[in-house]
Amino acid sequence: MVVDITLSDAEVDRIFRALADATRRDIVRRTLAGEASVSELAVAYDMSWAAVQKHVAVLEGAELVTKEARGRERIVRGNPAQIQRAQGLLDSYEQIWRDRVERLDALLAEES
């Protein structure tokens, strides 16, 4: 599967703001492992259902999870494609630093 890793500044901001919260990171982790209803997620946290729903809404806005109605429940699933896009961005930053280190190593080798 080929995933476009191009992200706008607004998308990057939404993703990393969403992931800045430990509860939201845990919800992403849980829903990547398997789908869960908002009610099932709420049991795992010391907060109200409404508070968990707000966390899910932030993650949904960042496209890190999807939510669908199934009867009276709202089922949440992690979105691996969006995680992969964010990982691609981080990989590109890592490559910038690796290139810098390689240039520094080459410069130091020339001076030796």
Backbone as ProteinMPNN parsed JSONL, in Angstrom:
{"seq_chain_A": "MVVDITLSDAEVDRIFRALADATRRDIVRRTLAGEASVSELAVAYDMSWAAVQKHVAVLEGAELVTKEARGRERIVRGNPAQIQRAQGLLDSYEQIWRDRVERLDALLAEES", "coords_chain_A": {"N_chain_A": [[0.84, -1.176, 0.0], [0.656, 2.125, -0.943], [1.177, 5.172, 0.554], [0.419, 8.545, 0.614], [2.641, 10.819, 1.901], [2.638, 13.496, 2.184], [1.916, 16.281, 4.039], [-0.051, 19.014, 5.076], [0.762, 22.115, 6.753], [-1.256, 22.678, 8.594], [-2.413, 20.139, 8.962], [-0.262, 18.761, 10.126], [0.008, 20.229, 12.496], [-2.496, 19.598, 13.727], [-2.247, 16.812, 14.05], [0.029, 16.513, 15.755], [-0.705, 18.052, 17.941], [-2.88, 16.57, 18.803], [-1.594, 14.188, 19.497], [-0.087, 15.044, 21.595], [-1.198, 14.635, 24.034], [-1.375, 12.292, 26.662], [-3.544, 10.549, 27.173], [-4.913, 10.575, 24.734], [-2.921, 9.508, 23.07], [-2.879, 6.943, 24.124], [-5.46, 6.083, 23.49], [-5.26, 6.013, 20.708], [-3.325, 3.984, 20.464], [-4.734, 1.798, 21.589], [-6.909, 1.598, 19.798], [-5.691, 1.07, 17.409], [-4.843, -1.467, 17.862], [-7.228, -2.822, 18.021], [-10.693, -2.389, 17.265], [-12.907, -0.33, 19.236], [-15.663, 0.591, 21.281], [-16.773, 3.884, 22.222], [-17.747, 3.811, 24.791], [-16.503, 1.487, 25.79], [-13.864, 2.342, 25.72], [-14.008, 4.428, 27.581], [-14.215, 3.152, 30.041], [-11.619, 2.494, 30.664], [-10.389, 4.746, 31.635], [-10.007, 7.313, 34.12], [-12.218, 9.197, 33.933], [-15.071, 10.957, 32.651], [-17.541, 9.631, 30.334], [-18.165, 11.581, 28.459], [-15.854, 13.157, 28.485], [-13.967, 11.386, 27.435], [-15.124, 11.066, 24.948], [-14.657, 13.626, 23.932], [-11.873, 13.576, 23.682], [-11.682, 11.582, 21.723], [-12.933, 12.943, 19.644], [-11.048, 14.95, 19.085], [-8.946, 13.366, 18.15], [-10.207, 12.276, 15.951], [-10.576, 14.564, 14.423], [-7.957, 15.01, 13.699], [-7.629, 12.945, 12.059], [-6.57, 10.602, 13.027], [-8.015, 8.593, 14.11], [-11.018, 6.834, 13.204], [-14.568, 7.071, 13.384], [-17.572, 5.335, 13.69], [-21.084, 4.851, 13.532], [-22.688, 2.189, 15.077], [-25.429, 0.731, 15.535], [-26.51, 1.728, 18.648], [-24.057, 2.336, 19.563], [-20.85, 3.972, 19.236], [-18.261, 3.243, 17.255], [-14.786, 3.111, 17.41], [-11.873, 3.298, 15.492], [-8.406, 2.956, 14.964], [-6.405, 4.821, 12.641], [-4.266, 3.632, 10.564], [-3.07, 4.6, 8.207], [-2.87, 7.385, 8.496], [-1.163, 7.533, 10.668], [1.075, 6.45, 9.453], [1.617, 8.47, 7.612], [2.354, 10.552, 9.342], [4.604, 9.347, 10.441], [6.194, 9.26, 8.18], [6.763, 11.967, 7.844], [8.312, 12.426, 10.167], [10.399, 10.678, 9.575], [11.519, 12.021, 7.403], [12.561, 14.278, 8.679], [14.443, 13.019, 10.286], [16.168, 12.081, 8.309], [17.244, 14.46, 7.355], [18.863, 15.189, 9.538], [20.588, 12.978, 9.617], [21.914, 13.318, 7.159], [23.25, 15.716, 7.721], [25.0, 14.896, 9.754], [26.539, 13.054, 8.324], [27.773, 14.806, 6.503], [29.272, 16.333, 8.288], [30.931, 14.336, 9.352], [32.352, 13.737, 7.007], [33.679, 16.158, 6.57], [35.276, 16.308, 8.889], [36.863, 14.063, 8.417], [38.3, 14.91, 6.202], [39.925, 16.837, 7.343], [41.622, 15.374, 8.898]], "CA_chain_A": [[0.0, 0.0, 0.0], [1.397, 3.373, -1.032], [0.474, 6.231, 1.268], [0.964, 9.88, 0.393], [3.087, 11.334, 3.198], [2.602, 14.948, 2.168], [0.981, 16.84, 5.019], [-0.037, 20.47, 5.176], [1.122, 22.597, 8.091], [-2.438, 22.54, 9.459], [-2.539, 18.726, 9.318], [0.822, 18.446, 11.066], [-0.376, 20.82, 13.779], [-3.591, 18.811, 14.315], [-1.742, 15.494, 14.451], [0.919, 16.555, 16.909], [-1.489, 18.519, 19.098], [-3.663, 15.423, 19.268], [-0.694, 13.21, 20.11], [0.601, 15.638, 22.744], [-1.896, 14.222, 25.253], [-1.136, 10.874, 26.947], [-4.79, 9.79, 27.017], [-5.173, 10.414, 23.303], [-1.949, 8.536, 22.537], [-3.314, 5.622, 24.549], [-6.641, 5.736, 22.694], [-4.757, 5.613, 19.386], [-2.694, 2.668, 20.626], [-5.786, 0.797, 21.801], [-7.764, 1.43, 18.623], [-4.902, 0.439, 16.355], [-4.802, -2.891, 18.203], [-8.558, -3.373, 17.769], [-11.742, -1.384, 17.408], [-13.549, -0.263, 20.552], [-16.692, 1.622, 21.388], [-16.402, 4.975, 23.126], [-18.054, 3.323, 26.142], [-15.429, 0.567, 26.189], [-12.682, 3.159, 25.984], [-14.227, 5.236, 28.789], [-13.983, 2.312, 31.217], [-10.177, 2.418, 30.929], [-9.854, 6.031, 32.104], [-10.662, 7.922, 35.276], [-12.889, 10.402, 33.447], [-16.421, 10.69, 32.173], [-17.73, 9.234, 28.94], [-18.12, 12.811, 27.657], [-14.45, 13.573, 28.365], [-13.339, 10.458, 26.486], [-15.679, 11.421, 23.644], [-13.95, 14.824, 23.472], [-10.555, 13.109, 23.226], [-11.895, 10.885, 20.449], [-13.24, 13.971, 18.64], [-9.777, 15.581, 18.704], [-8.237, 12.382, 17.333], [-10.944, 12.175, 14.694], [-10.249, 15.783, 13.682], [-6.6, 14.841, 13.179], [-7.718, 11.747, 11.215], [-5.814, 9.509, 13.627], [-9.014, 7.546, 14.312], [-12.31, 7.015, 12.562], [-15.666, 6.682, 14.28], [-18.781, 5.028, 12.954], [-22.225, 4.412, 14.335], [-23.098, 0.789, 14.958], [-26.546, 0.716, 16.471], [-26.421, 2.845, 19.606], [-22.651, 2.552, 19.921], [-19.935, 4.634, 18.31], [-17.081, 2.391, 17.202], [-13.584, 3.879, 17.088], [-10.768, 2.514, 14.933], [-7.202, 3.705, 14.626], [-6.188, 5.011, 11.202], [-2.833, 3.415, 10.338], [-2.563, 5.406, 7.094], [-2.492, 8.707, 9.012], [0.034, 7.291, 11.484], [2.17, 6.271, 8.498], [1.935, 9.789, 7.061], [3.106, 11.269, 10.376], [5.905, 8.692, 10.52], [6.948, 9.71, 7.01], [7.27, 13.307, 8.156], [9.404, 12.27, 11.127], [11.512, 10.061, 8.848], [12.186, 13.044, 6.59], [13.373, 15.077, 9.6], [15.587, 12.188, 10.671], [17.096, 12.043, 7.181], [17.951, 15.747, 7.35], [19.921, 15.129, 10.54], [21.584, 11.986, 9.19], [22.711, 13.965, 6.11], [24.135, 16.684, 8.374], [26.053, 14.15, 10.448], [27.428, 12.519, 7.296], [28.599, 15.911, 5.994], [30.216, 16.669, 9.347], [31.928, 13.258, 9.354], [33.22, 13.901, 5.838], [34.505, 17.331, 6.823], [36.278, 15.923, 9.891], [37.785, 13.109, 7.787], [39.187, 15.695, 5.339], [40.879, 17.562, 8.183], [42.546, 14.43, 9.564]], "C_chain_A": [[0.888, 1.243, 0.0], [0.564, 4.459, -0.373], [1.182, 7.543, 0.993], [1.358, 10.458, 1.749], [3.08, 12.849, 3.25], [1.522, 15.441, 3.118], [1.08, 18.359, 4.982], [0.392, 20.862, 6.586], [-0.046, 22.425, 9.057], [-2.632, 21.084, 9.889], [-1.481, 18.312, 10.335], [0.484, 18.997, 12.448], [-1.46, 19.997, 14.467], [-3.085, 17.465, 14.828], [-0.926, 15.594, 15.731], [0.257, 17.179, 18.139], [-2.296, 17.367, 19.673], [-2.777, 14.432, 20.012], [0.055, 13.759, 21.319], [-0.013, 15.193, 24.069], [-1.751, 12.71, 25.448], [-2.402, 10.03, 26.768], [-5.084, 9.558, 25.545], [-4.186, 9.442, 22.666], [-2.374, 7.121, 22.906], [-4.551, 5.171, 23.769], [-6.207, 5.303, 21.299], [-4.153, 4.22, 19.465], [-3.751, 1.573, 20.746], [-6.577, 0.532, 20.52], [-6.996, 0.959, 17.39], [-4.83, -1.068, 16.589], [-6.137, -3.569, 17.923], [-9.614, -2.308, 17.993], [-12.359, -1.457, 18.802], [-14.631, 0.801, 20.511], [-16.18, 2.711, 22.332], [-16.662, 4.542, 24.566], [-16.983, 2.377, 26.658], [-14.151, 1.333, 26.509], [-12.822, 3.897, 27.311], [-13.964, 4.449, 30.066], [-12.514, 2.326, 31.632], [-9.606, 3.679, 31.565], [-10.677, 6.563, 33.27], [-11.251, 9.273, 34.856], [-14.252, 9.994, 32.915], [-16.416, 10.217, 30.72], [-17.587, 10.46, 28.04], [-16.683, 13.289, 27.459], [-13.709, 12.674, 27.373], [-13.833, 10.77, 25.075], [-14.986, 12.667, 23.078], [-12.551, 14.463, 22.969], [-10.675, 12.422, 21.865], [-12.169, 11.902, 19.34], [-11.971, 14.676, 18.172], [-8.988, 14.642, 17.791], [-8.901, 12.217, 15.96], [-10.655, 13.399, 13.811], [-8.865, 15.734, 13.063], [-6.502, 13.624, 12.258], [-6.864, 10.596, 11.731], [-6.713, 8.326, 13.967], [-10.22, 7.856, 13.444], [-13.368, 6.525, 13.534], [-16.887, 6.434, 13.414], [-19.865, 4.563, 13.908], [-22.493, 2.944, 14.033], [-24.205, 0.595, 15.996], [-26.459, 1.942, 17.353], [-24.986, 3.174, 19.978], [-21.921, 3.336, 18.833], [-18.624, 3.87, 18.384], [-15.901, 3.212, 16.689], [-12.515, 2.91, 16.598], [-9.593, 3.439, 14.679], [-7.047, 3.771, 13.115], [-4.693, 4.854, 10.91], [-2.26, 4.252, 9.198], [-2.119, 6.784, 7.582], [-1.25, 8.598, 9.899], [1.249, 7.155, 10.556], [2.574, 7.605, 7.882], [2.756, 10.599, 8.073], [4.505, 10.676, 10.517], [6.78, 9.112, 9.35], [7.541, 11.092, 7.226], [8.458, 13.22, 9.113], [10.629, 11.636, 10.466], [12.264, 11.091, 8.011], [13.043, 13.957, 7.461], [14.615, 14.301, 10.029], [16.625, 12.172, 9.548], [17.884, 13.343, 7.076], [19.123, 15.698, 8.326], [20.991, 14.109, 10.182], [22.492, 12.578, 8.105], [23.696, 14.962, 6.716], [25.306, 15.982, 9.07], [27.046, 13.576, 9.438], [28.332, 13.611, 6.729], [29.649, 16.322, 7.022], [31.312, 15.61, 9.431], [32.896, 13.408, 8.192], [34.166, 15.078, 6.025], [35.614, 17.003, 7.816], [37.299, 14.955, 9.303], [38.774, 13.839, 6.876], [40.26, 16.399, 6.154], [41.902, 16.664, 8.828], [43.734, 14.11, 8.721]], "O_chain_A": [[1.767, 1.386, 0.85], [-0.609, 4.642, -0.7], [2.402, 7.639, 1.123], [0.521, 10.577, 2.643], [3.475, 13.433, 4.259], [0.358, 15.058, 3.007], [2.172, 18.916, 4.871], [0.383, 20.037, 7.499], [0.158, 22.063, 10.215], [-2.974, 20.817, 11.041], [-1.776, 17.596, 11.292], [0.656, 18.308, 13.454], [-1.359, 19.725, 15.663], [-3.457, 17.033, 15.919], [-1.16, 14.849, 16.682], [0.632, 16.858, 19.267], [-2.383, 17.208, 20.891], [-3.175, 13.897, 21.046], [0.76, 13.012, 21.998], [0.604, 15.364, 25.12], [-1.977, 11.937, 24.517], [-2.328, 8.911, 26.261], [-5.465, 8.454, 25.154], [-4.57, 8.639, 21.815], [-2.248, 6.202, 22.096], [-4.669, 3.995, 23.426], [-6.733, 4.326, 20.765], [-4.439, 3.369, 18.622], [-3.665, 0.543, 20.077], [-6.878, -0.617, 20.195], [-7.605, 0.496, 16.425], [-4.765, -1.849, 15.64], [-6.175, -4.762, 17.62], [-9.437, -1.421, 18.827], [-12.337, -2.499, 19.457], [-14.518, 1.79, 19.788], [-15.273, 2.483, 23.132], [-15.885, 4.868, 25.463], [-16.594, 2.45, 27.823], [-13.444, 1.004, 27.461], [-11.864, 3.982, 28.079], [-13.536, 5.021, 31.068], [-12.199, 2.188, 32.814], [-8.452, 3.682, 31.993], [-11.874, 6.298, 33.387], [-10.85, 10.33, 35.343], [-14.535, 8.807, 32.753], [-15.438, 10.378, 29.99], [-16.962, 10.387, 26.982], [-16.334, 13.772, 26.382], [-12.916, 13.158, 26.565], [-13.057, 10.743, 24.12], [-14.754, 12.75, 21.871], [-12.101, 14.985, 21.949], [-9.864, 12.657, 20.969], [-11.687, 11.739, 18.219], [-11.833, 14.97, 16.985], [-8.43, 15.072, 16.782], [-8.225, 12.041, 14.947], [-10.509, 13.272, 12.595], [-8.623, 16.345, 12.022], [-5.429, 13.31, 11.742], [-6.476, 9.714, 10.964], [-6.242, 7.196, 14.096], [-10.417, 8.99, 13.006], [-13.107, 5.681, 14.391], [-17.2, 7.218, 12.518], [-19.594, 3.963, 14.947], [-22.518, 2.524, 12.876], [-23.943, 0.331, 17.17], [-26.346, 3.065, 16.862], [-24.728, 4.182, 20.636], [-22.329, 3.355, 17.671], [-17.959, 3.843, 19.42], [-15.998, 3.91, 15.68], [-12.28, 1.857, 17.191], [-9.769, 4.573, 14.232], [-7.502, 2.882, 12.397], [-3.938, 5.822, 10.997], [-1.074, 4.582, 9.221], [-1.097, 7.297, 7.127], [-0.388, 9.476, 9.876], [2.321, 7.685, 10.848], [3.76, 7.843, 7.655], [3.733, 11.252, 7.706], [5.479, 11.409, 10.691], [7.985, 9.3, 9.515], [8.679, 11.358, 6.84], [9.485, 13.863, 8.897], [11.762, 12.013, 10.762], [13.49, 11.047, 7.916], [14.126, 14.37, 7.046], [15.705, 14.864, 10.123], [17.825, 12.242, 9.811], [19.068, 13.323, 6.742], [20.236, 16.109, 7.995], [22.175, 14.347, 10.417], [23.704, 12.363, 8.128], [24.844, 15.047, 6.279], [26.452, 16.423, 8.982], [28.255, 13.608, 9.669], [29.519, 13.379, 6.5], [30.787, 16.625, 6.664], [32.49, 15.943, 9.565], [34.104, 13.232, 8.352], [35.341, 14.989, 5.668], [36.767, 17.38, 7.605], [38.478, 15.017, 9.652], [39.938, 13.45, 6.779], [41.392, 16.541, 5.692], [42.951, 17.137, 9.266], [44.596, 13.337, 9.138]]}, "name": "protein", "num_of_chains": 1, "seq": "MVVDITLSDAEVDRIFRALADATRRDIVRRTLAGEASVSELAVAYDMSWAAVQKHVAVLEGAELVTKEARGRERIVRGNPAQIQRAQGLLDSYEQIWRDRVERLDALLAEES"}
